[in-house]
Amino acid sequence: MSTVLDVADKTFRDYLSPGDETPVVVTFAAAVTASATSWTYSSAMLSPDELDFLAPGTVVEADDGEQVLLTNVDTGTSTLTVSRGYNGTVATAHATGGLIVVAPVFGRRTVIEAVKDEVASLYPSLHSQVSVEVTTDFEYIEVPAEAITPVSLFVAGDTGRLYPSLYDFQSNFVPSSTGKAIVLRSGQSDDGRTAYFTYRGRFARPAYDQDELSEYGVQRHWERIISTGAALAVTAGRDPSYLTADYVTEALERESNPPDTAGNVRNRLIQLRNLWLDQARSEQVAAEPHPVVQLPVGAW
């Protein structure tokens, strides 16, 4: 399953990196700490014209998304003097060989955060289905705040076998720190046992760049929805020529939905995201269990 960083990289490849506009990239010649203001770089593969992009006043971005402002450039010693944590990014340590992108059109950190936002915004169009391990209690069992609709509670017996348990779901439960809880029905003696609660609900916003999206209830084929949404978010108010047109056009054609050649790339991207979102919604509804109605004998 893909991580947040994997989907951010896909967003760059598919939508934000026009093939004829390769960014100027150098690498760290030596590791730097989070407080270092002098960076040495290796530029053996760059032409003199490309090196001209390294100039005071230019913003560059390290491989993890930190942006810095160049305040001085010494091409003789291949040293950059930088102002750390520019544009609200966080200064971090960087390893030898890490990438330094010169004057990026779209910040890597901006795209990564947009991917996280898109995961959370999948609800209510789609919902997650997640199982969490809980411990039974006579009073109440606290469950995640993202839970909207309960599905099941299975409690481990003495032999380890799981048994379904009856409970009531509380969606505005003050004693719980999450506001959500399940309360075992009266008469049940399950207390202090391992149990597994399954629920449908909102998607939590990923906390870390390396988090796998499956941990948040995201299905693999929904990643393209997240990727297109992130591209739309970071390009809002920007020149749509920065977007990659070929991929969007080909994707729409693969879906047997030829794009309007008069529309701009951003409108096509919205069309593509909506198409994939509708497909995912239909598949999820079809996969939901449906109640069986028992008709009286002779009714049919």
Phi, psi and chi 1 to 4 in degrees:
 res  aa     phi    psi   chi1   chi2   chi3   chi4
   1 MET       -  147.0 -172.7   65.5 -177.3      -
   2 SER   -77.9  151.2  -59.3      -      -      -
   3 THR   -94.3  174.0   65.4      -      -      -
   4 VAL   -57.3  -43.6  170.7      -      -      -
   5 LEU   -63.6  -37.9  -76.3  178.8      -      -
   6 ASP   -60.1  -44.4  -68.0  -25.5      -      -
   7 VAL   -71.0  -35.6  177.0      -      -      -
   8 ALA   -62.6  -42.0      -      -      -      -
   9 ASP   -64.2  -39.1  -72.0  -19.5      -      -
  10 LYS   -63.9  -38.5  173.7  179.6  172.4   57.5
  11 THR   -61.7  -42.6  -56.8      -      -      -
  12 PHE   -62.1  -48.2  -90.2  110.4      -      -
  13 ARG   -63.9  -45.4  -70.3 -165.7  -53.4  -90.8
  14 ASP   -82.1  -33.2  -68.8  -12.8      -      -
  15 TYR  -125.1  -28.7  -52.8  119.6      -      -
  16 LEU  -112.2    8.1  -55.8  178.1      -      -
  17 SER  -129.6   79.6  -59.3      -      -      -
  18 PRO   -53.6  136.4  -24.7   34.1      -      -
  19 GLY   -60.0  -26.2      -      -      -      -
  20 ASP   -93.4    7.8   57.3  -12.4      -      -
  21 GLU  -130.0   72.4  -66.1 -175.3   17.4      -
  22 THR   -77.0  125.9  -56.9      -      -      -
  23 PRO   -69.6  154.7   25.7  -34.4      -      -
  24 VAL   -78.8  125.6  175.1      -      -      -
  25 VAL  -131.0  132.6  177.8      -      -      -
  26 VAL  -121.5  174.2  -63.6      -      -      -
  27 THR  -125.1  158.3   58.6      -      -      -
  28 PHE   -69.3  125.4  -76.0   96.2      -      -
  29 ALA   -81.5  -20.0      -      -      -      -
  30 ALA  -150.1  152.1      -      -      -      -
  31 ALA   -67.0  151.1      -      -      -      -
  32 VAL  -129.9  152.4  -62.4      -      -      -
  33 THR   -84.8  175.6   65.0      -      -      -
  34 ALA   -70.8  -14.4      -      -      -      -
  35 SER  -109.7   -6.6   59.7      -      -      -
  36 ALA   -65.6  134.0      -      -      -      -
  37 THR  -109.2    2.5   56.4      -      -      -
  38 SER  -118.8  120.2  -68.8      -      -      -
  39 TRP  -115.4  129.9  -66.6    0.8      -      -
  40 THR   -97.3  141.3   56.9      -      -      -
  41 TYR  -129.8  159.4   63.2   91.1      -      -
  42 SER  -111.3  127.8  174.6      -      -      -
  43 SER  -132.9   32.5   58.9      -      -      -
  44 ALA   -60.0  -27.6      -      -      -      -
  45 MET   -92.9   -0.4  -58.3  -59.7  -68.1      -
  46 LEU   -95.0  148.5  -65.5 -175.0      -      -
  47 SER   -84.0  163.3   67.1      -      -      -
  48 PRO   -57.2  -36.7  -27.5   36.4      -      -
  49 ASP   -64.6  -38.3  -71.9  -17.6      -      -
  50 GLU   -69.9  -34.8  -71.0  175.0  -39.6      -
  51 LEU   -65.2  -23.5  -79.0  174.0      -      -
  52 ASP   -63.4  -20.8  -71.9  -18.7      -      -
  53 PHE   -68.3  -22.7  -75.2   94.4      -      -
  54 LEU   -81.6   96.4  -74.9  171.6      -      -
  55 ALA  -142.6  151.0      -      -      -      -
  56 PRO   -53.8  139.2  -27.0   36.5      -      -
  57 GLY    94.8   -7.9      -      -      -      -
  58 THR   -86.5  142.0  -58.6      -      -      -
  59 VAL   -93.2  130.6  174.7      -      -      -
  60 VAL  -123.9  160.2  -57.7      -      -      -
  61 GLU  -128.2  129.7 -175.4  175.1   64.5      -
  62 ALA   -79.8  165.5      -      -      -      -
  63 ASP   -62.0  -22.9   47.3    7.0      -      -
  64 ASP   -93.1    0.7   69.5  -19.6      -      -
  65 GLY   109.2   -6.8      -      -      -      -
  66 GLU   -69.6  131.8  180.0 -165.9   -5.2      -
  67 GLN  -104.1  143.8  -67.5 -173.0    0.6      -
  68 VAL  -134.1  157.3  -58.2      -      -      -
  69 LEU  -104.2  126.5  179.6   67.6      -      -
  70 LEU   -74.6  124.7  -59.6 -174.8      -      -
  71 THR  -106.5  -19.6   57.4      -      -      -
  72 ASN  -159.3  145.9 -172.1   60.8      -      -
  73 VAL  -131.7  122.7  178.9      -      -      -
  74 ASP  -112.6   98.0 -173.2  -24.2      -      -
  75 THR   -71.2  -21.6   55.7      -      -      -
  76 GLY   -66.6  -40.7      -      -      -      -
  77 THR  -103.5    3.6   60.4      -      -      -
  78 SER    53.3   50.9  -62.9      -      -      -
  79 THR  -122.0  133.2  -58.5      -      -      -
  80 LEU  -107.6  131.8  -53.5  174.9      -      -
  81 THR   -99.8  127.0  -56.4      -      -      -
  82 VAL  -130.1  154.4  -59.6      -      -      -
  83 SER  -102.9  117.4  176.0      -      -      -
  84 ARG   -78.7  158.7  -55.5  -66.8  -57.9  -93.5
  85 GLY    59.4   46.7      -      -      -      -
  86 TYR   -78.9  156.1 -164.1   67.3      -      -
  87 ASN    56.7   32.8  -79.8  -22.7      -      -
  88 GLY    79.4    4.7      -      -      -      -
  89 THR   -80.4  167.7   58.5      -      -      -
  90 VAL  -103.6  131.0  177.5      -      -      -
  91 ALA   -71.1  127.9      -      -      -      -
  92 THR  -136.7  168.7   58.1      -      -      -
  93 ALA   -75.8  151.1      -      -      -      -
  94 HIS  -132.5  142.3  -55.7  -69.4      -      -
  95 ALA   -92.5  159.3      -      -      -      -
  96 THR   -58.1  134.1  -57.2      -      -      -
  97 GLY    91.3   -8.6      -      -      -      -
  98 GLY   -65.2  154.1      -      -      -      -
  99 LEU   -84.5  145.6  -59.0 -178.0      -      -
 100 ILE  -125.5  112.2  -57.2  172.7      -      -
 101 VAL   -95.7  127.3 -178.4      -      -      -
 102 VAL   -88.7  126.6 -178.8      -      -      -
 103 ALA    47.3   59.1      -      -      -      -
 104 PRO   -66.4  141.2   27.0  -34.8      -      -
 105 VAL   -68.7  -42.7  175.5      -      -      -
 106 PHE  -123.0  124.3  -58.7  104.4      -      -
 107 GLY   -67.7  137.2      -      -      -      -
 108 ARG   -60.7  -41.8 -179.0  172.8  172.9   79.7
 109 ARG   -63.1  -38.2  174.5   51.9   49.6 -169.9
 110 THR   -61.7  -42.0  -58.9      -      -      -
 111 VAL   -69.3  -41.1  177.0      -      -      -
 112 ILE   -60.2  -45.3  -68.2  170.6      -      -
 113 GLU   -67.0  -34.2  -63.8  -55.8  -40.8      -
 114 ALA   -64.8  -37.3      -      -      -      -
 115 VAL   -62.6  -44.6  167.2      -      -      -
 116 LYS   -60.8  -41.9  -65.3  177.9 -178.1  178.5
 117 ASP   -62.9  -39.2  -70.1  -19.7      -      -
 118 GLU   -66.4  -33.9  -75.6  -60.8  -51.6      -
 119 VAL   -60.2  -48.7  171.3      -      -      -
 120 ALA   -64.5  -30.5      -      -      -      -
 121 SER   -85.2   -0.4   68.6      -      -      -
 122 LEU   -61.9  -33.0  -74.6  174.8      -      -
 123 TYR   -83.3  137.0 -177.6   87.1      -      -
 124 PRO   -97.5    1.9   34.4  -35.7      -      -
 125 SER   -59.5  -40.1  -63.7      -      -      -
 126 LEU  -127.3  162.5  -61.0  170.2      -      -
 127 HIS  -132.9  154.1   61.0 -105.2      -      -
 128 SER   -87.2  157.3   64.8      -      -      -
 129 GLN  -128.8  113.6  179.5  155.5  -47.1      -
 130 VAL  -129.2  143.2 -179.3      -      -      -
 131 SER  -112.3  131.4  -67.2      -      -      -
 132 VAL  -125.1  149.8  -66.2      -      -      -
 133 GLU   -87.4  130.4 -177.9  177.0  -46.3      -
 134 VAL  -131.7  170.6  -63.3      -      -      -
 135 THR  -117.0  130.0  -58.8      -      -      -
 136 THR   -69.4  152.2   60.5      -      -      -
 137 ASP  -150.5  144.2 -168.8  -76.1      -      -
 138 PHE   -62.9  -34.2  -79.2  132.0      -      -
 139 GLU   -80.3  -66.8  -64.6 -177.1    5.9      -
 140 TYR  -163.2  161.8   66.2   89.5      -      -
 141 ILE  -117.7  115.7  -54.2  168.5      -      -
 142 GLU   -71.8  135.9 -173.6  173.4  -75.1      -
 143 VAL  -128.0  163.6  -62.3      -      -      -
 144 PRO   -58.6  148.3  -26.8   36.2      -      -
 145 ALA   -65.0  -22.1      -      -      -      -
 146 GLU   -73.2  -14.2  -68.1   77.8   27.7      -
 147 ALA   -65.7  128.4      -      -      -      -
 148 ILE  -115.1  -49.8  -59.4  -63.5      -      -
 149 THR  -125.3  120.3  -55.0      -      -      -
 150 PRO   -72.1  147.8   27.8  -34.2      -      -
 151 VAL  -113.3  -50.9  175.7      -      -      -
 152 SER  -164.0  159.6   63.0      -      -      -
 153 LEU  -134.7  117.9  176.9   68.8      -      -
 154 PHE  -114.5  127.8  -76.5   86.7      -      -
 155 VAL  -108.6  137.6  178.6      -      -      -
 156 ALA   -78.7  127.5      -      -      -      -
 157 GLY   -82.7 -174.3      -      -      -      -
 158 ASP   -61.7  -30.5  -66.2  -27.8      -      -
 159 THR   -91.3    0.2   61.8      -      -      -
 160 GLY    93.4   -9.8      -      -      -      -
 161 ARG   -70.5  143.5 -177.1  177.4  177.9 -178.4
 162 LEU   -92.4  135.9  -62.2  176.9      -      -
 163 TYR  -124.9  137.7  -63.6   89.8      -      -
 164 PRO   -66.8  142.9   23.7  -32.0      -      -
 165 SER  -125.9  146.0 -175.4      -      -      -
 166 LEU   -87.3  139.2  -61.6  177.0      -      -
 167 TYR  -156.6  166.7   60.7   91.7      -      -
 168 ASP  -115.9  137.5  -67.6  -49.9      -      -
 169 PHE   -96.1  126.5  177.3   66.5      -      -
 170 GLN  -109.4  118.0  -54.7  -66.2  -32.3      -
 171 SER   -97.6   -6.5   60.0      -      -      -
 172 ASN  -141.9   64.3 -170.5   19.7      -      -
 173 PHE  -102.9  105.5 -163.5   68.3      -      -
 174 VAL   -59.9  -42.5  174.8      -      -      -
 175 PRO   -60.9  -24.6  -24.5   35.9      -      -
 176 SER   -81.4  136.2  170.4      -      -      -
 177 SER   -66.6  -22.8   64.5      -      -      -
 178 THR   -92.1  -11.4   64.8      -      -      -
 179 GLY    82.4   -3.6      -      -      -      -
 180 LYS  -123.0  141.9  -56.2  -70.9  179.2   68.0
 181 ALA  -159.1  160.0      -      -      -      -
 182 ILE  -119.7  141.1   50.7  179.0      -      -
 183 VAL  -119.6  125.7  179.1      -      -      -
 184 LEU   -66.3  142.9  -63.7  175.5      -      -
 185 ARG   -64.3  149.1  -65.2  -82.8  177.9   87.5
 186 SER   -60.7  146.4   59.6      -      -      -
 187 GLY    96.8  -13.0      -      -      -      -
 188 GLN   -90.6  141.0  -64.0 -168.7   91.8      -
 189 SER  -106.3   14.0   58.7      -      -      -
 190 ASP   -72.4  115.3  -65.1  -32.6      -      -
 191 ASP  -147.1  131.2 -176.1   43.6      -      -
 192 GLY    72.8   20.0      -      -      -      -
 193 ARG  -100.9  155.1  -66.0 -178.1 -179.9  -87.0
 194 THR   -74.8  134.0  -62.7      -      -      -
 195 ALA  -141.4  163.7      -      -      -      -
 196 TYR  -127.9  116.5  -59.8   92.0      -      -
 197 PHE  -104.9  125.7  175.6   60.3      -      -
 198 THR  -110.7  134.4  -59.1      -      -      -
 199 TYR  -144.7  158.8   64.7   87.8      -      -
 200 ARG  -104.7  144.5  -56.7 -175.7 -170.5  102.9
 201 GLY  -178.0 -161.5      -      -      -      -
 202 ARG   -70.5  160.1  -64.4 -177.2  175.2   87.0
 203 PHE   -93.3  124.5  -62.2   86.6      -      -
 204 ALA   -70.9  149.4      -      -      -      -
 205 ARG   -75.7  126.3 -171.7  179.7 -171.0  -84.3
 206 PRO   -54.5  141.0  -27.3   35.9      -      -
 207 ALA   -88.3  -32.3      -      -      -      -
 208 TYR  -129.4  154.0  -57.2  103.1      -      -
 209 ASP   -62.8  -32.1  -62.0   -9.9      -      -
 210 GLN   -89.8    2.5  -64.3  -68.2  -10.9      -
 211 ASP   -63.1  136.6  -76.7   -8.9      -      -
 212 GLU   -80.3  136.1  -68.8 -168.1   -3.9      -
 213 LEU   -66.8  -24.3  -62.5 -171.3      -      -
 214 SER   -63.1  -27.1   59.9      -      -      -
 215 GLU   -66.6  -17.5  -62.4  173.8   -0.4      -
 216 TYR  -106.5   11.7  -65.3   84.7      -      -
 217 GLY    83.9   13.9      -      -      -      -
 218 VAL   -87.2  128.0  175.0      -      -      -
 219 GLN   -82.5  153.5  -62.7 -176.5   29.0      -
 220 ARG   -56.8  -43.7 -175.1   61.8  179.7  -96.3
 221 HIS   -77.0   -0.6   61.0  -74.4      -      -
 222 TRP   -87.3  -10.0  -64.8   -9.4      -      -
 223 GLU   -60.3  -34.1  -67.6  174.9    8.5      -
 224 ARG   -66.0  -31.1   58.4 -172.3 -175.3  178.2
 225 ILE   -66.2  -44.7  -58.4  170.6      -      -
 226 ILE   -63.5  -42.1  -64.8  168.7      -      -
 227 SER   -64.2  -46.1 -175.5      -      -      -
 228 THR   -66.3  -37.6   52.2      -      -      -
 229 GLY   -65.0  -38.9      -      -      -      -
 230 ALA   -65.4  -40.4      -      -      -      -
 231 ALA   -62.6  -41.4      -      -      -      -
 232 LEU   -63.7  -40.0  -76.1  166.3      -      -
 233 ALA   -65.4  -44.6      -      -      -      -
 234 VAL   -78.6  -17.9  -59.8      -      -      -
 235 THR   -98.6    3.5   57.5      -      -      -
 236 ALA   -57.8  126.6      -      -      -      -
 237 GLY    79.1    4.0      -      -      -      -
 238 ARG  -103.4  166.5  -57.2  -68.1  -67.2  -88.3
 239 ASP   -64.9  118.8 -178.4   -6.8      -      -
 240 PRO   -65.3   -9.2   23.1  -33.3      -      -
 241 SER   -66.1  -17.0   64.3      -      -      -
 242 TYR   -69.6  -20.6  -75.5  120.8      -      -
 243 LEU   -77.7  151.2  -68.9  167.2      -      -
 244 THR   -82.9  115.3  -56.7      -      -      -
 245 ALA   -79.3  -37.6      -      -      -      -
 246 ASP   -60.3  -46.2  -68.2  -16.6      -      -
 247 TYR   -62.4  -44.7  179.6   88.5      -      -
 248 VAL   -62.0  -45.0 -179.9      -      -      -
 249 THR   -61.5  -46.7  -59.0      -      -      -
 250 GLU   -64.7  -38.1  -67.7  170.2    2.3      -
 251 ALA   -64.6  -42.1      -      -      -      -
 252 LEU   -64.2  -39.3  -77.2  167.5      -      -
 253 GLU   -67.0  -36.9  -70.2  173.6  -13.5      -
 254 ARG   -63.0  -29.7  -75.0 -162.0  -57.2  -89.9
 255 GLU   -86.0   12.3  -61.2  -71.7  -21.0      -
 256 SER    56.3   38.7  -59.6      -      -      -
 257 ASN  -138.5   75.0 -167.7   19.2      -      -
 258 PRO   -54.2  134.8  -24.0   34.7      -      -
 259 PRO   -73.0  156.0   29.6  -36.4      -      -
 260 ASP   -74.9  113.4  175.3   11.5      -      -
 261 THR   -64.7  -18.7   55.1      -      -      -
 262 ALA   -83.4  -16.6      -      -      -      -
 263 GLY   -80.1  152.4      -      -      -      -
 264 ASN   -81.0  171.0   63.7   32.5      -      -
 265 VAL   -63.2  -37.0 -179.7      -      -      -
 266 ARG   -63.3  -41.8 -174.5  172.7  172.7   78.7
 267 ASN   -64.6  -36.8  -72.9  -20.0      -      -
 268 ARG   -66.3  -37.3  -64.7 -180.0 -164.4  174.8
 269 LEU   -64.4  -40.8 -163.8   59.0      -      -
 270 ILE   -61.6  -43.3  -66.1  172.0      -      -
 271 GLN   -61.1  -42.5 -177.8 -177.1    9.5      -
 272 LEU   -66.7  -43.3 -173.8   58.9      -      -
 273 ARG   -62.6  -45.1 -177.6 -180.0 -175.6  -83.9
 274 ASN   -62.8  -37.4  -71.2  -19.5      -      -
 275 LEU   -63.7  -47.5  176.2   64.5      -      -
 276 TRP   -67.7  -35.2  -75.7  -22.9      -      -
 277 LEU   -66.8  -41.0 -172.1   58.7      -      -
 278 ASP   -62.3  -41.4  -73.1  -17.3      -      -
 279 GLN   -63.6  -44.8  -70.9  177.8  -10.8      -
 280 ALA   -64.4  -39.7      -      -      -      -
 281 ARG   -63.5  -43.7 -172.7 -174.2  -61.2  114.9
 282 SER   -63.9  -41.5  -62.9      -      -      -
 283 GLU   -65.4  -38.3  -69.3  169.1    0.5      -
 284 GLN   -68.6  -41.6 -170.5  171.2   62.4      -
 285 VAL   -62.9  -42.1  169.7      -      -      -
 286 ALA   -64.9  -29.5      -      -      -      -
 287 ALA   -83.4  -12.8      -      -      -      -
 288 GLU   -69.4  142.3  -65.3  -70.6  -14.5      -
 289 PRO   -67.8  141.9   23.9  -32.8      -      -
 290 HIS  -113.7  140.0  -62.0  -76.9      -      -
 291 PRO   -65.4  143.8   23.7  -33.4      -      -
 292 VAL   -95.9  125.8  176.7      -      -      -
 293 VAL   -95.5  123.3  178.0      -      -      -
 294 GLN   -89.5  112.0 -178.3   69.8   43.8      -
 295 LEU   -85.1  145.0  -63.2  176.5      -      -
 296 PRO   -64.4  149.9   18.8  -27.9      -      -
 297 VAL   -57.9  133.0  176.1      -      -      -
 298 GLY    88.9   -6.2      -      -      -      -
 299 ALA   -71.2  -19.2      -      -      -      -
 300 TRP  -125.1      -   40.8  -87.5      -      -
